[in-house]
Amino acid sequence: MGNLYIGTCSWADRHFIEHGGFYPPEARTSEARLRYYGSQFNTVEIDAFYYALQSVERATEWAMNWVESTPEGFLFNAKAFGLLTDHGTDPKRLPRDLRTQIPPELRERPKIYLRDLPEEVQDLVWEYFRVSLLPLARAGRLGYVLFQLPRWQRYTERALDLCLRAKEKLSPYRIAVEFRHRDWYEGKKRERAFSFLQEHGLIYVIVDLPDLPTLPPPGVVEVTGPWAVVRFHGRNAAGWSKRGATTDEVYDYCYSEDELRPWAERILELRDRTEATFAMFNNHVRGYSAKNASYLKWLVE
């Protein structure tokens, strides 16, 4: 599909395997599933990097297997490690050699934040993450790095500085920034945020979500860099509104054909304006993401 990439935000989620009928019965191993996935789509998002820093050895082994299991030109997009995006993170998700450099009182906390760490340890975390993506990058298979800010994060200059730090620390990777609070879209803050992304070549992540007071307004389409990324989170308003909802409750939503047709037109327009456009489905429950990605692919072909 040229410079248009359509896929899902996981290929190994249990809902892919257990529900929705996406994988054929003979695809029983992770490798077999990825091979089949790669025959249907040309990109995927990986969230394993978000949950824990990976060792170079493990990341290299993964990259070798993934590259071998997918066609030439297939791209893997990585979700940035949660500590780097200002999410609270269990210190146990850091490699042992990094944990030993954290002040002892922090190691016992259930969650730590990047700002809690000494500057030299922060730099090590950034470098550890950057190096973990090198095997994919060197193979020419790394797409964008998703820098997803916390849902509670409103517009602040500090948050913008963190995005810029990602750009600098993770160069030359392409950074895609996802705002998750409506405050970013209010008045002059919106203008400042988008001009900042454009100035620094950061990719604005276009989101489709239910229309709720604290969430980004759905369907705000802007292009701030050479690539465009659209992420479909589903429109399950009840799940997004529920305090303490599980990811299964939040992302339990299947887009209708009528909901996807307007998006097909927008995505084709984005493709014509960019070097590469990505349409990624995160509504993983019951295998809906694969179903919706397949339909969108059919619409734009």
C-alpha positions as CSV (number, residue, x, y, z in Angstrom):
1,M,0.0,0.0,0.0
2,G,2.9,2.3,-0.7
3,N,3.4,4.7,2.2
4,L,0.2,3.6,4.0
5,Y,0.5,1.3,7.0
6,I,-2.5,-0.3,8.6
7,G,-2.3,-2.6,11.6
8,T,-3.1,-3.2,15.3
9,C,-1.5,-2.4,18.6
10,S,-0.6,-6.1,19.3
11,W,-0.4,-9.4,17.5
12,A,0.0,-11.6,20.6
13,D,-2.9,-10.3,22.8
14,R,-5.0,-13.2,24.2
15,H,-8.1,-11.8,22.5
16,F,-6.4,-12.3,19.2
17,I,-5.7,-15.8,20.1
18,E,-8.9,-16.8,21.9
19,H,-11.6,-14.7,20.3
20,G,-12.6,-13.1,17.0
21,G,-11.4,-15.9,14.7
22,F,-8.4,-13.9,13.4
23,Y,-5.7,-16.7,13.5
24,P,-6.2,-20.0,11.7
25,P,-6.1,-23.1,13.9
26,E,-2.7,-24.1,12.7
27,A,-1.1,-20.8,14.0
28,R,-0.3,-22.2,17.4
29,T,3.1,-20.6,18.2
30,S,4.1,-16.9,18.5
31,E,6.2,-17.2,15.4
32,A,3.4,-18.8,13.4
33,R,1.0,-16.1,14.5
34,L,3.4,-13.3,13.5
35,R,3.9,-14.9,10.1
36,Y,0.2,-15.0,9.6
37,Y,-0.3,-11.5,10.9
38,G,2.4,-10.2,8.5
39,S,0.5,-11.8,5.6
40,Q,-2.5,-9.6,6.5
41,F,-1.0,-6.3,7.7
42,N,2.2,-4.4,7.1
43,T,2.8,-2.9,10.6
44,V,2.2,-3.6,14.3
45,E,2.7,-1.8,17.6
46,I,4.7,-3.4,20.4
47,D,3.9,-2.5,24.0
48,A,6.4,-4.9,25.6
49,F,8.9,-2.0,25.6
50,Y,6.4,0.1,27.6
51,Y,6.1,-2.3,30.5
52,A,9.8,-3.0,31.1
53,L,13.2,-2.0,29.9
54,Q,14.5,-4.9,27.8
55,S,18.1,-6.1,27.8
56,V,20.1,-5.7,24.6
57,E,20.3,-9.5,24.4
58,R,16.6,-10.0,24.6
59,A,15.8,-7.1,22.2
60,T,18.3,-8.5,19.7
61,E,16.8,-12.0,19.9
62,W,13.3,-10.6,19.5
63,A,14.3,-8.4,16.5
64,M,16.0,-11.3,14.7
65,N,12.9,-13.5,15.1
66,W,10.5,-10.7,14.2
67,V,12.4,-9.7,11.1
68,E,12.6,-13.3,9.9
69,S,8.9,-13.9,10.5
70,T,7.6,-10.8,8.5
71,P,7.9,-9.6,4.9
72,E,10.4,-7.0,3.7
73,G,9.0,-3.6,4.5
74,F,7.0,-4.6,7.5
75,L,7.4,-2.1,10.3
76,F,7.4,-2.5,14.1
77,N,6.3,0.6,16.2
78,A,7.5,0.7,19.8
79,K,5.6,2.2,22.7
80,A,8.1,4.1,24.9
81,F,8.9,2.8,28.3
82,G,6.4,4.1,30.8
83,L,8.9,5.7,33.1
84,L,10.1,8.0,30.3
85,T,6.6,9.2,29.5
86,D,6.0,10.3,33.1
87,H,3.9,7.2,34.1
88,G,4.4,5.8,37.5
89,T,6.5,2.6,37.2
90,D,7.4,-0.2,39.5
91,P,11.2,-0.1,40.2
92,K,11.2,-3.9,39.6
93,R,10.6,-3.1,35.9
94,L,14.1,-1.7,35.7
95,P,17.0,-4.0,34.9
96,R,18.9,-5.1,38.0
97,D,22.0,-3.1,37.1
98,L,19.9,0.1,37.0
99,R,18.0,-0.7,40.2
100,T,21.3,-0.8,42.1
101,Q,21.9,2.8,41.1
102,I,18.6,4.1,42.5
103,P,18.6,5.5,46.0
104,P,17.6,2.7,48.4
105,E,14.5,4.5,49.7
106,L,13.2,4.7,46.1
107,R,13.7,1.0,45.4
108,E,11.0,0.1,48.0
109,R,8.3,2.3,46.6
110,P,5.5,0.7,44.6
111,K,5.9,3.4,41.9
112,I,8.6,5.8,41.0
113,Y,8.6,8.7,38.4
114,L,11.4,9.8,36.2
115,R,11.7,13.1,38.1
116,D,12.5,11.1,41.3
117,L,15.7,9.8,39.9
118,P,19.1,11.4,39.9
119,E,20.0,13.0,36.5
120,E,22.7,10.5,35.7
121,V,20.3,7.6,36.3
122,Q,17.6,9.3,34.1
123,D,20.2,9.5,31.3
124,L,21.0,5.8,31.7
125,V,17.3,4.9,31.4
126,W,17.0,6.9,28.2
127,E,20.1,5.3,26.8
128,Y,19.0,1.8,27.8
129,F,15.7,2.2,26.0
130,R,17.4,3.7,22.9
131,V,19.8,0.9,22.6
132,S,17.0,-1.7,23.1
133,L,15.5,-0.5,19.8
134,L,18.7,-0.5,17.8
135,P,18.4,-4.1,16.5
136,L,15.1,-3.2,14.8
137,A,16.4,0.2,13.6
138,R,19.5,-1.3,12.1
139,A,17.3,-3.9,10.3
140,G,15.3,-1.0,8.8
141,R,12.2,-2.3,10.6
142,L,11.6,0.4,13.2
143,G,8.6,2.6,12.5
144,Y,7.7,5.3,15.0
145,V,8.3,5.4,18.8
146,L,5.0,6.1,20.6
147,F,5.4,8.7,23.3
148,Q,2.1,8.5,25.0
149,L,1.6,11.0,27.8
150,P,-0.4,10.0,30.9
151,R,-4.2,10.5,30.8
152,W,-4.0,12.9,33.6
153,Q,-1.3,15.1,32.0
154,R,-2.6,18.5,31.1
155,Y,-0.8,21.1,29.0
156,T,2.4,22.3,30.7
157,E,5.7,23.6,29.5
158,R,7.4,20.8,31.5
159,A,5.4,18.2,29.5
160,L,6.6,19.8,26.2
161,D,10.1,19.8,27.5
162,L,9.8,16.0,28.2
163,C,8.7,15.5,24.5
164,L,11.7,17.5,23.3
165,R,13.9,15.4,25.6
166,A,12.6,12.3,23.9
167,K,13.4,13.8,20.5
168,E,17.0,14.5,21.7
169,K,17.7,11.4,23.7
170,L,16.1,8.9,21.1
171,S,17.5,10.5,17.9
172,P,17.3,9.5,15.1
173,Y,14.1,7.6,15.9
174,R,10.8,9.2,14.9
175,I,8.8,10.2,17.9
176,A,5.0,10.2,17.8
177,V,3.4,12.2,20.7
178,E,-0.1,11.3,22.0
179,F,-1.9,13.8,24.1
180,R,-4.6,12.2,26.3
181,H,-6.3,15.2,28.0
182,R,-8.6,17.8,26.5
183,D,-6.6,20.6,28.1
184,W,-4.1,20.3,25.3
185,Y,-6.8,21.4,22.8
186,E,-8.1,24.4,24.6
187,G,-7.5,27.9,23.2
188,K,-4.0,29.1,22.8
189,K,-2.6,25.9,24.4
190,R,-3.7,24.0,21.3
191,E,-1.9,26.4,19.0
192,R,1.2,26.3,21.1
193,A,1.2,22.5,21.3
194,F,0.9,21.9,17.6
195,S,3.4,24.6,16.6
196,F,5.9,23.1,19.1
197,L,5.5,19.6,17.6
198,Q,5.9,21.0,14.1
199,E,8.9,23.1,15.0
200,H,10.7,20.0,16.4
201,G,9.6,17.5,13.8
202,L,7.5,15.5,16.3
203,I,4.6,13.5,15.0
204,Y,1.1,14.4,16.4
205,V,-0.9,11.3,17.1
206,I,-4.5,11.7,15.8
207,V,-6.9,9.8,18.1
208,D,-10.4,8.5,17.8
209,L,-12.1,8.2,21.2
210,P,-15.5,8.7,22.8
211,D,-16.4,12.3,23.2
212,L,-16.0,12.8,26.9
213,P,-15.1,16.0,28.9
214,T,-11.5,15.1,29.8
215,L,-10.5,13.2,26.7
216,P,-9.2,14.8,23.5
217,P,-11.9,15.9,21.2
218,P,-12.3,13.1,18.7
219,G,-11.0,13.3,15.1
220,V,-8.7,16.4,15.4
221,V,-6.6,16.0,12.3
222,E,-3.2,17.8,12.2
223,V,0.0,17.0,10.4
224,T,3.1,18.2,12.3
225,G,5.8,16.1,10.8
226,P,6.7,14.0,7.8
227,W,4.7,11.0,9.1
228,A,1.1,10.8,10.4
229,V,-0.2,8.4,13.0
230,V,-3.9,7.7,13.7
231,R,-4.7,5.5,16.7
232,F,-8.2,4.1,17.1
233,H,-9.1,3.5,20.7
234,G,-12.8,2.7,20.2
235,R,-15.8,4.7,21.4
236,N,-16.8,2.8,24.5
237,A,-17.9,5.8,26.6
238,A,-19.0,3.6,29.6
239,G,-15.7,1.9,29.8
240,W,-13.7,5.1,29.5
241,S,-15.9,6.8,32.1
242,K,-15.6,4.0,34.7
243,R,-13.2,4.6,37.5
244,G,-10.7,1.8,37.8
245,A,-11.9,0.2,34.6
246,T,-9.7,-2.6,33.1
247,T,-8.2,-2.3,29.7
248,D,-10.7,-5.0,28.5
249,E,-13.6,-2.8,29.7
250,V,-12.2,0.3,28.1
251,Y,-11.3,-1.1,24.7
252,D,-14.4,-3.3,24.2
253,Y,-15.7,-1.6,21.1
254,C,-16.1,-2.6,17.4
255,Y,-16.3,0.2,14.9
256,S,-19.2,0.0,12.4
257,E,-18.7,0.3,8.7
258,D,-20.3,3.7,8.8
259,E,-17.9,4.9,11.4
260,L,-14.8,3.8,9.4
261,R,-15.8,5.1,6.0
262,P,-15.2,8.8,6.8
263,W,-11.8,7.8,8.4
264,A,-10.8,6.0,5.1
265,E,-11.2,9.3,3.3
266,R,-9.2,11.2,5.9
267,I,-6.4,8.6,5.9
268,L,-6.1,8.7,2.1
269,E,-5.8,12.5,2.4
270,L,-3.1,12.1,5.0
271,R,-1.2,9.6,2.9
272,D,-1.1,12.2,0.1
273,R,0.4,14.8,2.5
274,T,3.0,12.6,4.2
275,E,5.9,10.3,3.6
276,A,4.1,7.6,5.6
277,T,0.8,7.4,7.3
278,F,-0.1,4.8,10.0
279,A,-3.6,3.7,11.0
280,M,-3.4,1.6,14.2
281,F,-6.3,-0.1,16.0
282,N,-6.1,-0.4,19.8
283,N,-9.6,-1.9,20.4
284,H,-8.2,-5.3,21.0
285,V,-11.0,-6.9,22.9
286,R,-12.7,-9.9,21.1
287,G,-10.3,-9.4,18.2
288,Y,-12.2,-6.2,17.1
289,S,-8.9,-4.4,16.2
290,A,-8.1,-7.0,13.6
291,K,-11.6,-7.0,12.2
292,N,-11.7,-3.2,12.0
293,A,-8.1,-2.9,10.5
294,S,-9.1,-5.4,7.8
295,Y,-12.1,-3.5,6.9
296,L,-10.2,-0.2,6.7
297,K,-7.6,-1.8,4.6
298,W,-10.3,-3.0,2.2
299,L,-11.8,0.6,2.1
300,V,-8.5,2.2,1.1
301,E,-7.1,-0.4,-1.3
